[in-house]
């Protein structure tokens, strides 16, 4: 199956992008594995005629926004993101009608349709710096992840209005999970994702995006780490740092949607050049603007 995927990839000059949370075998066939910001940049830079995006739906849409002339394949349409569905364009329009002076900052974990209604986007990797760069006298709404927004507000000491959304997977990580993991591995550094509850972030040593975690563990002289995010990242961490030990939280933190994409899905997608991500011209134009603004700032 892998050989046939690689043969088709060569035939179509396709680029395979995979998120850090996808299955190990998907990461192993990808040309590039990364977090949301890294994959956004790669999509913008690649100019590949075909992009196979192994991640959840909003990420494939972002790749289409940044590479509109490419065929963007999303191998399993059922791989959606519950958080991205928690803020609809209709809800944002209604909010803006009542709060016309508020700047709307959207986490990239939103649908392309929702991005058409916001001012600027961010990722977990650049959210803190991006929000810090916005005018201090502007009222801000952060959506859809209330945890990420609250963690940024606490870090910057800035008042931010929060949309009532969350990542169901990261929301399962509780303070007692961190406490128990520290008891089992007292010498390990605790890294968590900023989509976690503020009470969880307060107990960790660092709250970092997946890309930030990977850089941190690679550069750190420390040999043991407790990883508080989706378990798919452990494959890459162990592969890139064979001399270090990584402990997942228990119970395991797994995103069912990230795990939906299989090798068979990728193979069928390349064979059939389907399913493709299709966005209207208006959505392509309007949703790209807040992404471009993000990339200009960071």
C-alpha positions in Angstrom: 0.0 0.0 0.0 2.8 2.4 0.9 4.7 1.6 -2.3 1.5 2.3 -4.4 1.0 5.6 -2.5 4.5 6.7 -3.2 4.2 5.7 -6.9 1.0 7.8 -7.3 2.6 10.6 -5.4 5.4 10.7 -7.9 3.1 10.4 -10.8 1.0 13.4 -9.8 3.8 15.4 -8.3 1.7 15.4 -5.1 2.7 16.8 -1.7 1.6 14.9 1.4 1.1 17.0 4.5 0.3 15.4 7.9 -0.5 16.9 11.3 1.5 15.8 14.3 -1.6 14.1 15.7 -2.2 11.7 12.7 -1.4 8.0 12.9 2.3 7.0 12.9 2.1 5.3 9.5 0.5 8.5 8.0 3.3 10.6 9.4 5.9 8.2 8.0 4.7 8.6 4.4 4.3 12.4 4.6 6.6 14.9 2.9 6.1 17.2 5.8 4.7 16.7 9.3 3.9 19.8 11.4 1.5 21.8 13.5 -1.1 24.2 12.2 1.2 27.1 11.6 3.9 25.0 10.0 1.4 23.3 7.7 -0.2 26.7 6.8 3.2 28.0 5.7 4.1 24.9 3.8 0.7 25.0 1.9 1.4 28.6 1.0 5.0 28.0 -0.2 4.7 24.6 -2.0 3.0 25.4 -5.3 2.3 21.7 -5.7 -0.3 20.7 -8.3 -1.8 18.2 -5.8 -1.8 18.5 -2.0 -2.9 15.5 0.1 -3.8 16.9 3.5 -3.8 14.4 6.3 -5.5 16.2 9.2 -8.9 17.5 10.0 -11.2 19.4 7.6 -10.5 23.0 8.6 -6.7 22.3 8.0 -7.4 21.1 4.5 -9.6 24.1 3.9 -6.7 26.4 5.0 -4.4 24.6 2.5 -6.9 25.4 -0.2 -7.1 29.0 0.9 -3.4 29.4 0.6 -2.9 27.3 -2.5 -6.2 27.9 -4.5 -4.7 26.7 -7.8 -3.8 23.3 -6.3 -6.0 20.2 -6.1 -6.4 19.7 -2.4 -7.4 16.2 -1.3 -8.8 15.5 2.1 -8.7 11.7 2.3 -11.5 11.2 4.8 -14.3 13.8 4.8 -15.4 12.4 8.2 -12.3 13.8 9.8 -13.8 17.0 11.1 -13.0 19.1 14.1 -15.7 19.6 16.8 -14.1 22.8 18.0 -14.3 24.3 14.5 -18.0 23.7 14.4 -18.6 25.6 17.6 -18.5 29.1 16.0 -20.6 29.4 12.9 -20.5 32.3 10.4 -24.1 33.2 11.3 -23.2 33.5 15.0 -20.2 35.7 14.2 -22.3 38.0 12.0 -24.9 38.3 14.8 -22.2 39.1 17.3 -20.6 41.7 15.1 -23.9 43.4 14.5 -24.2 44.0 18.3 -20.5 44.7 18.8 -19.2 46.6 15.7 -16.1 47.9 17.5 -14.8 44.6 18.7 -11.9 43.0 16.9 -12.5 39.3 16.2 -9.5 37.1 16.6 -10.1 33.5 15.3 -8.1 30.5 16.1 -7.2 28.8 12.9 -9.3 25.9 14.2 -12.4 27.3 12.5 -14.1 26.6 9.2 -13.3 28.6 6.1 -16.9 30.0 6.2 -16.3 31.3 9.7 -13.0 32.8 8.7 -14.8 35.1 6.2 -16.4 36.9 9.2 -13.3 37.6 11.4 -10.5 40.1 11.4 -7.4 38.0 11.9 -6.4 34.4 12.6 -3.8 32.8 14.8 -2.5 29.4 15.7 -1.6 28.0 19.1 2.0 28.6 18.2 1.7 32.3 17.5 -1.5 33.3 19.4 0.4 35.0 22.3 2.6 37.1 20.1 -0.1 37.9 17.7 -2.6 39.1 20.4 0.2 41.1 22.0 0.8 42.9 18.7 -2.9 44.1 18.5 -3.8 47.6 19.7 -4.1 47.6 23.5 -7.2 49.9 23.3 -9.2 47.6 21.1 -11.8 45.3 22.6 -11.0 41.7 21.5 -13.2 38.6 21.1 -11.2 35.3 20.9 -12.9 32.3 19.3 -13.7 29.5 19.3 -11.4 28.1 22.1 -12.1 29.6 25.5 -9.2 27.7 27.1 -6.6 29.1 24.6 -8.1 32.6 24.9 -8.1 32.4 28.7 -4.5 31.2 28.8 -3.4 34.0 26.5 -5.3 36.6 28.5 -3.6 35.4 31.7 -0.2 35.4 30.1 -0.5 38.9 28.7 -2.6 40.4 31.5 -5.1 41.6 29.0 -8.9 41.4 29.1 -10.3 39.3 26.2 -13.8 38.3 25.6 -14.0 34.5 25.2 -16.3 32.4 22.9 -17.7 29.3 24.7 -15.9 26.7 22.6 -13.2 24.1 23.4 -11.3 21.1 22.1 -13.1 18.0 23.5 -9.9 16.0 23.4 -7.8 18.5 25.4 -10.6 19.2 27.7 -10.3 15.7 29.0 -6.9 16.5 30.5 -7.6 17.3 34.2 -5.3 18.8 36.9 -5.2 15.4 38.7 -3.8 13.8 35.6 -0.8 16.1 35.8 -0.4 15.6 39.6 -0.5 11.8 39.2 2.0 11.9 36.3 4.4 14.0 38.3 4.3 11.5 41.2 5.1 8.7 38.8 7.9 10.6 37.0 9.2 13.2 39.4 12.2 14.1 37.2 10.2 14.8 34.1 9.3 18.2 32.6 5.6 18.6 32.0 4.6 20.0 28.7 0.9 20.7 27.9 -1.0 22.2 25.0 -2.5 25.7 25.5 -5.9 24.3 24.5 -5.9 22.7 27.9 -7.9 24.1 30.9 -6.2 27.0 32.6 -6.0 24.9 35.8 -4.0 22.3 33.8 -1.7 24.9 32.3 -1.0 26.3 35.8 0.4 23.0 36.9 2.6 22.4 33.8 6.2 23.6 33.3 5.4 24.9 29.8 2.3 25.3 27.6 3.4 25.0 24.0 2.0 24.2 20.5 2.9 20.9 19.1 5.7 22.5 17.1 6.9 24.3 20.2 6.9 21.0 22.1 9.0 19.3 19.4 11.5 22.1 19.4 11.7 22.3 23.2 12.3 18.6 23.7 14.9 18.5 21.0 16.9 21.5 22.4 16.4 20.6 26.1 19.2 18.9 28.0 16.5 17.2 30.1 15.9 13.5 29.3 12.4 12.8 30.6 9.2 14.5 29.6 5.5 14.2 30.4 3.4 15.1 27.3 0.0 16.6 27.8 -1.5 16.6 24.4 -2.9 14.3 21.7 -0.8 11.1 21.7 0.0 11.1 18.0 2.9 13.5 18.7 4.8 10.9 20.7 5.7 9.0 17.5 7.6 11.9 16.1 9.1 12.9 19.5 10.5 9.4 20.0 11.7 9.1 16.4 13.5 12.4 16.5 14.9 12.0 20.0 15.8 8.3 20.5 17.9 9.2 23.6 15.0 10.7 25.5 12.0 9.2 27.3 8.4 10.5 26.8 5.5 9.7 29.1 1.9 10.2 27.9 -0.7 11.2 30.3 -3.1 8.4 31.5 -5.7 7.8 30.4 -4.4 8.3 26.8 -5.4 11.5 25.1 -6.5 10.7 21.6 -8.5 12.6 19.0 -10.8 10.3 17.1 -11.0 12.6 14.1 -7.2 12.9 13.6 -7.1 9.1 13.7 -9.7 8.6 11.0 -7.3 9.0 8.1 -5.7 5.7 7.2 -3.2 4.6 4.6 -6.1 3.1 2.6 -7.8 6.5 2.6 -4.7 8.2 1.3 -4.3 5.5 -1.4 -7.9 5.8 -2.6 -7.7 9.6 -2.6 -4.7 9.6 -4.9 -6.2 6.9 -7.1 -9.4 8.7 -7.6 -8.2 12.4 -7.1 -11.1 12.6 -4.6 -12.5 13.9 -2.3 -11.4 17.4 -3.1 -11.8 20.5 -1.0 -14.0 22.9 -2.9 -14.5 26.5 -1.8 -16.4 29.3 -3.6 -14.6 32.3 -5.0 -16.1 34.5 -2.3 -15.0 32.2 0.5 -11.5 31.9 -1.0 -11.2 35.6 -1.2 -12.6 36.6 2.2 -11.3 33.7 4.3 -7.8 34.1 3.0 -7.6 37.7 4.2 -7.3 36.9 8.0 -4.9 34.1 7.3 -2.7 36.5 5.2 -2.8 39.0 8.0 -1.6 36.3 10.4 1.3 35.3 8.2 2.3 38.9 7.8 2.6 39.4 11.5 4.2 36.1 12.2 
